[in-house]
Amino acid sequence: MGYRLDELPNDITRSTPASFEPTLDYVVVKVPRFAFEKFPTADPTLGVQMKAVGEVMAIGRTFKQAWQKGLRGLENDRAGWDEGARPQDDGLRDDSPETLRSALRRPTADRAYQLRRAFRHGIGSAELYELTGIDPWFLAQLQELHDAEQWYAELEQVGAAELRRMKRLGFGDRQLARLRGESERAIRERRQTLGVRPTYHMVDTCAGEFPAATPYLYSSYESESEAPASDRPKVVILGSGPNRIGQGIEFDYCCVQAALSLRDDGFETIMVNSNPETVSTDFDVSDKLYFEPLTLEDVLEIVQRERPVGVIVQLGGQTPLKLAKPLAELGVPILGTDVEEIDRAEDRDRFAVLCREIGATVPPNGIATSVAQAVAVANTVGYPVLVRPSYVLGGRAMEIVYDEPSLLDYFERAVRASPDHPVLIDQFLEDAFEADVDCIADGEAVVIAGVMQHIEDAGVHSGDSACVLPPYLLRDAEVQQMRALSRRFARELRVVGLMNVQYAIRDGVVYVLEVN
């Protein structure tokens, strides 16, 4: 590295020279993934107690680049080191400098984003050091990122040199679009037209002891790439990103089995993941590993470089499923279940139509894009209601609400409804049994793997409940009805791969909750 931490100036009010960059081959940043949004009553203060549920690892040519990639890979609705779209950062009841200073004194999962707010409010590095105890070197690096944002936002024209500078600092297309008031697509198309494309570099997985056989790659924006794409037929598998509640090791297992099976069938297997804790990121599981965030920008660049016969999105959980539609719209071939059919199962309006078509009973439900609409839907559906954001994983921000004041409190605390982020409202079935049906299909034939009954009543998320097989309280007629409905869903959706259906049974009526 060009400078050691102890070689930096003692006077931290002096900014680091603009030309300063570490000179290591690469810098690794690991960022923990927390799940405090699932536990609103938990103490978010960080200390010696383990509170993270997973982590992201990011590799870049500089700290700033790896830092931004790591935050982008957390998959918490932020595009990097920005303030994001969460309703409320911990400890920030308002945006005043006094409240901000108070919040900065306490180490929390959101402190990094509070630092960004602090720079925006003009709080200097010296004061931030006193408030947080964060090493001045890191504060100087973050100050440079903040200054670069201001510089970029005020440019009259943006050319290749300016874009390349920002990309070398780790800024994603979404961030650059926000700074200029443009769309992510417009930034991407201009960047690619100007030839500002990522280069890919190898990590020596053998520490120089002998030649590394497996390309283990990360992106940067240098002059040339290492490990060029081969001419072999290849398949890209999208992993699940950082472990968190609702998206854990079972998805990694599926991705690893896919890589091994495809290799046996003669394909070059390419894994994309950012989780250092998983088997899928072991250097010998796939033929090529891209240690990159699972975002549209990062995945699209890899696909355009490798030109695979297809991309597998259905084995990594909700993270790659969210990318299926935008990737398909950009011409990326998606293997397995068609993207249109995935959307029919994920989109609540379309799913309700599908249930009517095959004769499946669903609890009374509705969709709200505003608080007023949510109140109206809940009154129509009838309390208690189950509320949750659409396109979420692991029951995040899901609650059972028993009256209107509690519903209003939920919207104040947990979500911001909008046309882009609707909230699903279902009548909650009290005193109901819940069951899961797993199956596999090839588009025509459907094999039921098992019908599992939950020990807990309906309302406890399937990721938090225990299941038994065979079911012990369900009648044979109910089990056969669930098997028949699952086959209808698989055939109607033309499922190629795995499918899971969740049911609730009350008073002899089988209700469909969701299809995954």
C-alpha positions in Angstrom: 0.0 0.0 0.0 1.3 3.5 -0.8 0.8 4.7 2.7 0.5 2.9 6.0 -2.1 4.1 8.5 0.5 5.4 10.9 2.2 7.4 8.1 -0.9 9.6 7.5 -0.7 13.2 8.8 -1.6 13.7 12.5 -3.7 16.7 11.6 -6.8 15.0 10.3 -8.3 18.3 9.2 -5.9 18.2 6.3 -7.5 16.3 3.4 -5.7 13.3 1.8 -4.0 14.3 -1.5 -6.4 13.8 -4.4 -3.8 11.6 -6.1 -3.5 9.2 -3.1 -4.5 5.7 -3.9 -3.3 2.4 -2.3 -0.9 0.5 -4.6 -1.8 -3.0 -3.5 -3.0 -5.4 -6.2 -6.4 -5.5 -4.5 -8.1 -4.5 -1.3 -10.8 -6.7 0.4 -13.6 -5.3 2.5 -16.0 -7.5 4.4 -19.3 -6.0 5.5 -21.7 -7.7 8.0 -25.3 -8.2 7.2 -27.7 -7.4 10.1 -31.4 -8.2 10.3 -32.6 -5.7 12.9 -35.6 -4.8 10.7 -36.9 -8.3 11.6 -36.5 -7.6 15.3 -37.8 -4.1 16.0 -37.5 -4.5 19.8 -33.9 -5.7 19.7 -31.1 -3.4 20.9 -29.3 -2.4 17.6 -26.2 -1.2 19.5 -23.1 -3.1 18.3 -20.5 -4.4 20.7 -18.8 -7.7 21.4 -22.0 -9.7 21.1 -22.5 -11.4 17.7 -25.5 -9.8 16.0 -24.8 -10.2 12.3 -26.6 -12.9 10.3 -24.3 -13.0 7.3 -21.7 -11.0 5.5 -20.6 -9.7 2.1 -17.0 -9.7 0.8 -16.0 -7.2 -1.8 -12.7 -7.0 -3.8 -11.5 -3.8 -5.5 -8.3 -2.1 -6.5 -8.7 0.5 -3.8 -10.5 0.7 -0.4 -13.1 3.2 -1.8 -14.0 0.8 -4.6 -14.2 -2.3 -2.4 -16.2 -0.3 0.2 -18.8 0.8 -2.2 -19.1 -2.7 -3.8 -19.5 -4.2 -0.3 -22.3 -1.9 0.6 -23.9 -2.5 -2.8 -23.8 -6.3 -2.2 -25.7 -6.1 1.2 -29.0 -6.0 -0.8 -30.7 -3.6 1.6 -32.2 -1.3 -1.0 -29.0 0.9 -1.2 -26.9 1.2 -4.3 -23.7 1.8 -2.4 -22.6 4.3 0.2 -25.8 6.4 0.1 -28.6 7.1 2.4 -31.0 4.7 0.7 -34.7 4.3 0.9 -35.3 2.9 4.3 -38.1 4.6 6.2 -35.9 5.4 9.1 -32.3 4.8 10.0 -31.7 3.7 13.6 -31.6 6.6 15.9 -32.6 9.2 13.3 -36.0 10.5 14.2 -35.3 13.6 12.2 -32.5 14.9 10.0 -31.2 17.7 12.2 -27.5 17.9 12.9 -28.1 17.6 16.7 -30.0 14.3 16.2 -27.3 13.1 13.8 -24.5 13.8 16.2 -26.3 11.9 18.9 -26.9 8.9 16.6 -23.2 8.9 15.5 -22.0 8.4 19.1 -23.7 5.0 19.2 -22.3 2.2 17.0 -25.2 0.7 15.0 -25.6 -1.2 11.7 -26.6 2.1 10.0 -23.6 4.2 11.2 -22.0 4.1 7.8 -24.9 5.8 6.2 -25.2 8.3 9.1 -21.6 9.3 8.3 -22.7 10.1 4.8 -25.4 12.4 6.2 -22.8 14.0 8.5 -20.6 14.9 5.5 -23.6 16.3 3.7 -24.4 18.5 6.8 -20.8 19.8 6.8 -19.6 17.9 9.9 -15.8 17.6 9.4 -13.5 14.7 9.8 -12.0 16.0 13.1 -15.4 16.2 14.8 -16.5 12.8 13.3 -13.3 11.3 14.8 -14.3 12.6 18.2 -17.9 11.4 17.8 -17.1 7.9 16.5 -13.5 7.0 17.2 -13.2 5.8 13.6 -9.6 5.9 12.4 -8.8 9.2 10.5 -7.6 7.2 7.5 -11.0 5.8 6.9 -12.7 9.2 7.5 -10.4 10.7 4.9 -11.3 8.0 2.4 -15.0 8.7 3.0 -14.5 12.4 2.7 -13.0 11.9 -0.7 -16.0 9.9 -1.8 -18.3 12.7 -0.6 -16.3 15.3 -2.4 -16.3 13.2 -5.6 -20.1 13.0 -5.5 -20.3 16.8 -5.3 -17.8 17.2 -8.1 -19.7 14.8 -10.4 -23.1 16.3 -9.7 -21.9 19.8 -10.6 -20.2 18.8 -13.9 -21.6 20.5 -17.0 -20.8 17.6 -19.2 -19.8 14.0 -18.4 -17.4 12.2 -20.7 -15.5 9.0 -20.6 -12.8 10.3 -18.3 -15.3 11.5 -15.7 -17.3 8.3 -15.8 -14.1 6.2 -15.5 -13.0 8.2 -12.5 -16.3 7.7 -10.7 -16.4 4.0 -11.5 -12.8 3.6 -10.1 -14.2 5.1 -6.9 -16.8 2.3 -6.8 -19.9 4.2 -7.8 -22.6 2.1 -9.3 -24.8 3.2 -12.2 -27.7 3.7 -9.9 -25.7 6.1 -7.8 -24.5 8.0 -10.8 -28.0 8.2 -12.1 -29.3 9.7 -8.9 -26.5 12.3 -8.8 -27.4 13.5 -12.3 -31.2 13.0 -12.2 -31.1 10.3 -14.9 -32.2 6.7 -15.2 -29.8 3.8 -14.5 -30.4 2.6 -18.1 -29.3 6.0 -19.5 -26.1 5.9 -17.5 -25.4 2.3 -18.5 -25.9 2.9 -22.2 -23.8 6.1 -22.2 -21.0 4.4 -20.2 -20.9 1.4 -22.6 -21.1 3.7 -25.7 -18.0 5.5 -24.3 -16.2 2.3 -23.8 -16.2 2.5 -20.0 -16.5 -1.1 -19.1 -15.2 -3.1 -16.2 -12.0 -5.1 -16.4 -11.7 -8.4 -14.4 -8.7 -9.5 -12.4 -7.6 -12.7 -10.8 -7.1 -13.5 -7.1 -4.3 -15.9 -6.6 -6.1 -18.7 -4.7 -2.8 -20.5 -4.2 -0.9 -17.6 -2.6 1.9 -18.0 -5.2 2.9 -21.5 -4.1 1.9 -23.0 -7.4 -0.2 -21.8 -10.4 -3.9 -21.2 -9.6 -6.1 -23.4 -11.7 -9.4 -21.7 -11.0 -10.1 -18.1 -12.1 -11.4 -16.3 -9.0 -12.3 -12.9 -10.4 -13.3 -9.4 -9.3 -14.1 -6.3 -11.3 -12.3 -2.9 -11.6 -11.9 -0.3 -14.2 -8.3 -0.7 -15.4 -6.9 -1.1 -18.9 -7.1 -4.8 -19.5 -8.7 -8.0 -18.1 -7.2 -11.3 -17.0 -8.7 -14.8 -17.6 -10.4 -14.1 -20.9 -13.7 -15.8 -21.7 -13.4 -19.3 -23.3 -15.2 -20.7 -26.3 -16.8 -23.5 -24.3 -20.6 -23.6 -23.8 -21.2 -22.1 -20.4 -23.9 -21.5 -17.8 -24.0 -18.7 -15.3 -25.5 -19.5 -11.9 -26.5 -16.6 -9.7 -26.0 -17.2 -6.0 -27.9 -15.9 -3.0 -25.7 -13.2 -1.7 -25.2 -12.6 2.1 -27.0 -15.1 4.4 -30.0 -13.6 6.2 -33.2 -14.8 7.7 -35.3 -16.3 5.0 -32.4 -16.8 2.6 -29.8 -19.1 4.0 -27.6 -22.1 3.3 -30.3 -24.2 1.5 -30.0 -21.9 -1.6 -26.3 -22.2 -1.6 -26.7 -26.0 -1.6 -28.9 -25.8 -4.7 -26.4 -23.6 -6.5 -23.5 -25.9 -5.7 -25.4 -29.0 -6.9 -26.3 -27.1 -10.1 -22.6 -26.3 -10.7 -21.5 -29.9 -10.2 -24.3 -31.3 -12.4 -23.7 -28.9 -15.2 -20.0 -29.6 -15.1 -20.7 -33.3 -15.5 -22.8 -32.5 -18.5 -19.9 -30.7 -20.2 -20.7 -27.1 -19.5 -18.3 -24.5 -18.1 -19.9 -23.4 -14.9 -19.7 -19.7 -13.8 -20.8 -18.7 -10.3 -21.6 -15.2 -9.3 -21.8 -14.5 -5.6 -20.5 -12.1 -2.9 -20.8 -14.3 0.2 -17.4 -15.6 1.6 -19.2 -18.0 4.0 -20.7 -20.3 1.4 -19.6 -23.4 -0.4 -20.5 -21.9 -3.8 -17.6 -19.4 -3.4 -15.0 -22.1 -2.8 -12.5 -21.8 -5.5 -12.9 -25.4 -6.7 -16.7 -25.7 -7.0 -17.2 -23.9 -10.3 -14.9 -23.4 -13.3 -15.0 -19.7 -12.9 -16.0 -17.6 -9.9 -17.0 -13.9 -10.1 -16.9 -12.4 -6.6 -19.3 -9.6 -7.3 -22.5 -8.1 -5.9 -25.7 -9.5 -7.3 -27.1 -6.4 -8.9 -28.4 -5.8 -12.4 -25.3 -3.8 -13.4 -22.7 -6.3 -12.1 -24.5 -9.4 -13.4 -25.2 -7.9 -16.8 -21.5 -7.0 -17.4 -20.5 -10.5 -16.6 -23.1 -12.0 -18.9 -22.1 -9.7 -21.7 -18.5 -10.7 -21.2 -19.0 -14.5 -21.0 -21.9 -14.9 -23.4 -23.4 -18.1 -21.7 -26.1 -20.3 -23.2 -28.2 -19.2 -20.3 -28.4 -17.9 -16.7 -30.0 -19.8 -13.8 -31.9 -17.5 -11.4 -34.2 -19.9 -9.5 -31.8 -21.6 -7.2 -30.4 -18.6 -5.3 -33.6 -17.4 -3.6 -35.4 -14.0 -3.9 -32.2 -12.1 -4.8 -31.7 -13.6 -8.3 -35.4 -13.9 -8.9 -35.7 -10.1 -8.7 -33.1 -9.9 -11.4 -34.9 -12.3 -13.8 -37.2 -9.9 -15.4 -34.8 -7.0 -16.0 -32.2 -9.4 -17.3 -34.7 -11.0 -19.7 -35.8 -7.6 -20.9 -32.2 -6.9 -21.8 -31.9 -10.1 -23.9 -30.3 -12.4 -21.3 -31.4 -16.0 -21.8 -32.9 -17.3 -18.5 -32.8 -21.1 -18.0 -35.6 -23.0 -16.3 -39.1 -21.5 -15.6 -39.9 -18.7 -18.0 -39.6 -15.2 -16.5 -43.2 -14.4 -17.4 -44.3 -17.3 -15.3 -42.1 -16.3 -12.4 -43.8 -12.9 -12.4 -47.3 -14.5 -12.5 -46.4 -16.3 -9.2 -44.7 -13.2 -7.6 -47.1 -10.5 -8.7 -50.1 -10.6 -6.3 -52.7 -9.4 -8.8 -51.6 -11.8 -11.4 -51.4 -14.6 -8.8 -55.0 -14.0 -7.7 -56.1 -14.4 -11.4 -54.1 -17.6 -11.7 -55.7 -19.0 -8.5 -59.2 -18.3 -9.9 -58.3 -20.0 -13.2 -57.2 -23.3 -11.5 -59.9 -23.2 -8.8 -57.7 -22.5 -5.8 -59.1 -20.8 -2.8 -57.1 -17.8 -1.4 -57.8 -15.7 1.7 -59.5 -12.4 1.0 -56.8 -10.0 0.1 -55.8 -6.7 -1.6 -52.9 -4.5 -2.5 -52.2 -1.0 -1.2 -49.9 1.7 -2.6 -50.8 4.3 0.0 -51.8 4.4 3.7 -55.4 5.5 2.8 -55.7 2.6 0.4 -54.4 0.2 3.0 -57.0 1.3 5.5 -59.7 0.8 2.8 -58.4 -2.7 1.9 -58.2 -3.8 5.5 -61.7 -2.7 6.2 -62.9 -4.7 3.2 -60.9 -7.8 3.9 -61.6 -7.7 7.6 -59.2 -7.7 10.6 -56.9 -9.3 11.6 -54.8 -8.9 8.4 -51.4 -10.0 7.4 -49.4 -7.1 5.9 -46.1 -7.3 4.1 -44.2 -5.6 1.3 -44.4 -7.2 -2.1 -41.3 -9.0 -3.5 -39.7 -9.6 -0.1 -37.9 -12.6 1.3 -37.9 -14.3 4.6 -41.0 -12.5 6.1 -39.2 -9.2 6.2 -41.5 -6.4 7.5 -44.4 -8.9 7.8 -46.8 -8.4 10.6 -50.2 -9.4 11.8 -52.4 -6.3 12.4 -55.6 -6.4 14.5 -56.9 -2.9 14.1 -56.6 0.4 12.3 -54.3 2.2 14.8 -51.9 -0.8 14.5 -52.1 -0.6 10.7 -51.2 3.1 10.7 -48.3 2.4 13.1 -47.0 -0.3 10.8 -46.8 2.1 7.9 -45.1 4.7 10.0 -42.6 2.2 11.3 -41.9 -0.5 8.7 -42.7 0.5 5.1 -43.3 3.3 2.7 -46.0 2.2 0.2 -45.8 3.5 -3.4 -46.7 2.2 -6.9 -43.2 0.8 -7.1 -43.4 -0.7 -3.6 -47.0 -1.9 -3.0 -48.0 -3.6 0.3 -49.9 -6.9 0.3 -52.8 -7.2 2.7 -54.4 -10.6 3.3 -57.0 -11.7 5.8 -55.1 -13.6 8.5 -56.5 -17.1 9.1 -56.5 -17.6 12.8 -56.3 -21.2 14.3 -55.3 -22.7 10.9 -52.8 -25.4 10.1 -50.1 -24.7 7.6 -48.5 -27.1 5.1 -45.7 -26.9 2.5 -45.6 -28.9 -0.7 -42.3 -29.3 -2.6 -42.2 -30.5 -6.1 -40.0 -30.6 -9.2 -41.2 -30.4 -12.8 -39.9 -30.3 -16.4 -42.7 -28.3 -17.9 -45.0 -31.3 -18.2 -44.3 -34.0 -15.7 -44.6 -33.0 -12.0 -43.2 -35.0 -9.1 -44.4 -34.2 -5.6 -41.4 -34.6 -3.3 -43.4 -34.3 0.0 -46.3 -32.7 1.9 -44.9 -31.2 5.1 -47.1 -30.0 8.0 -46.0 -27.2 10.2 -45.9 -27.8 13.9 -46.8 -24.1 14.7 -50.1 -22.6 13.6 -50.3 -20.5 10.4 -48.8 -17.1 11.0 -45.4 -18.3 12.1 -43.1 -17.8 9.1 -42.1 -21.1 7.4 -38.4 -20.2 7.9 -39.0 -20.0 11.7 -41.2 -23.1 12.1 -40.7 -26.8 12.4 -42.2 -29.2 9.8 -42.9 -32.9 9.9 -43.4 -35.4 7.2 -45.8 -37.2 6.7 -48.4 -34.7 8.1 -50.0 -36.0 11.3 -53.2 -33.9 11.7 -54.3 -33.3 8.1 -57.0 -35.6 6.6 -56.2 -37.6 3.5 -58.7 -35.6 1.4 -56.9 -32.4 2.3 -53.5 -33.8 1.5 -54.8 -35.1 -1.9 -56.3 -31.7 -2.7 -53.0 -30.0 -2.0 -51.2 -32.5 -4.2 -53.7 -31.9 -7.0 -53.5 -28.1 -6.7 -49.7 -28.2 -6.7 -49.7 -30.2 -9.9 -52.1 -27.7 -11.5 -49.9 -24.8 -10.5 -46.8 -26.4 -11.8 -48.4 -27.2 -15.2 -50.1 -23.9 -15.5 -46.9 -22.0 -14.7 -44.9 -24.4 -17.0 -42.4 -24.9 -14.1 -39.0 -26.2 -15.2 -37.2 -26.8 -11.9 -38.2 -26.6 -8.3 -41.5 -25.2 -6.9 -42.8 -24.8 -3.4 -46.5 -24.1 -2.5 -47.7 -23.0 0.9 -51.2 -23.8 2.1 -53.3 -23.0 5.2 -56.1 -25.4 6.2 -59.0 -24.2 8.4 -62.4 -25.9 9.0 -61.7 -28.3 6.1 -61.0 -25.5 3.6 -57.6 -25.6 1.8 -56.3 -22.0 1.2 -53.3 -21.2 -1.1 -51.0 -18.7 0.5 -48.2 -18.4 -2.1 -46.2 -20.2 -4.8 -42.4 -20.0 -4.9 
